[in-house]
């Protein structure tokens, strides 16, 4: 009886392993399954920075200067814009502003602004000073006479 039980459990385990392997192979096969379609449609955010060349509020685009070519960023209703640390609208962004933030790319190769901050370009010297670790001042000796 134990022998039959072990055979039954072994057969069930083999069936489970084979069905899982077959399902995984079908999903990763080119041109089949929905996982390929979902991967193409999904987008992740990546950072950007640059200087604003122009703003077109009616087309909802912001163009950045580039070394080789200009970069057109598209603003959507979900885009979060900030200028000088405060919420902003696209018409408040000006040519010459320094821009930094996150982009995502659509299937049509359009770059969509997820979040962007605009303002003056940060000074490298001040950034290093503000992010440098500072040592706390040494504690002054206690002048409490009650402790003696």
Secondary structure, DSSP 8 states (H G I E B T S, - for coil): -HHHHHHHHHHHHHHHHHHHHHHHHHHHSTT-SSHHHHHHH----EEEEEEEEEEETTTTEEEE--SSS-EEEE--TT-EEEETTEE--GGG--TT-EEEEEEEE-TTS-EEEEEEEEES---HHHHHHHHS------------STT-
